């Protein structure tokens, strides 16, 4: 069930209304049933996987609690954690990476002159498996680290793993945040639950997410797909434009899902973590990753980078930890080498930035560079955007060879006349559609600038304004989505990019 489908627009109000009406002791059971229905609307049989993952990690938590009481946490507890990770990551690896691994083994066998292994499963990747697996595993680690007590109520824990607003594309929640809220929902008064200001705020947040998805992401996707699907026909201008457009598309597409998820949860009284914080205003790759997909980057930091040694080790080990973390992050995004290279590029850029920091500082001092000036900081933002856009080419390409060919063509097929001969209006979007896109990007830029400068979301900004301004902004945004949203042929909802991960 997609957020931008008519199915969800019927499902969500019905779930919320019943949630407000049912007895307090049954609220978590109702949300659990609604969450499983939400997930099973894609493929009912894969609900068995999420249920199994839920049981394994829940049981692991209970066993860790027993180990703690018996004083054997540091011995038996480690085996419990290892087994939980082995089972859950084994399921993830089988469905997501088996065919990828087999293809690479066959390629190696072919080079060595041996016959290929014919066994292939052609598995369909269960929606959201990477997200809910990581969320469940974080619970196991949090219990082991004694950051949270084991959850004895399996139904409440199952709701934590399957909570429908953020189930299939995040944000990847921590038990310290979401599970504690779930534990408390049967103690929330009906007056608090039906708070008008909170519900209105949640709906405004959802509307902003729909604007990013249906008006910007799905519209700019037409241009991106037109060029990337036939990249060999285009020259420098179109290829660069499409790469920059994809940077905007993936941000708006992924951020829109997280935004709608945060808004939907808020309507029901839950607070989810922020997943994006104006990442394209970042002035370095390091800062970019503090602002991009925050729930995943902090997950890798807490559960991979720091256990590897983090930064409290020698320089070489610190660089190794960075590279391993980003290579694994790339592989998490997809079972293909172009995703691994994408992660490797970001890791290499971070290593290069750390290694050259002293040299750059000396050069800035030598040439009396005003690092606090607007022009210098603008240059940092622009250069970071260029680097991330370059890396996004590997992410968007269908294969590693296509990514390299795409980049090669950028540098070998100049067509600067395309800037003035109307070529940009022949890339899937006609002039009117392009103008709608450009005006929408200005709205996005203004909202992002407000957030960057004031450190507050668009909704918080609107809350501080006069009522007439707030209602005018909401009405205008709603009309914009209604009139200019991309609804697809036959009003088929467009899938979110991160569903494939």
Secondary structure, DSSP 8 states (H G I E B T S, - for coil): --TTSHHHHHHHHHHHHHHHHS-GGGHHHHHHHHHHHHHHTT-GGGHHHHHHHHHHHHHHHHHHHHHHHHT-IIIIIHHHHHHHHHHHHHHHHHHHHHHHHHHHHHHHHHHTT-------------TTHHHHHHHHHHHHHHHHTTSS-----HHHHHHHHH-GGGTTT-----IIIIIHHHHHGGGS-HHHHT-HHHHHHHHHHHHHHHIIIIIIIHHHHHHHHHHHHTGGG--HHHHHHHHHHHHHHHHHHHHHHHHHHHHHHHHTT-------S-GGG-SSHHHHHHHSSHHHHHHHIIIIIHHHTTTSS-HHHHHHHHHHHHHHHHHHH-SSHHHHHHHHHHHHHHHHHHHTHHHHHHHHHHTT--TTSHHHHHHHHHHHHHHHHHHHHHHHSSSHHHHHHHHHHHHH---GGGGTSSGGGGSS--HHHHHHHHHHHHHHHHHHHHHHHHS--HHHHHHTS-HHHHHHHHHHHHHHHHHH----GGG-----GGGG-
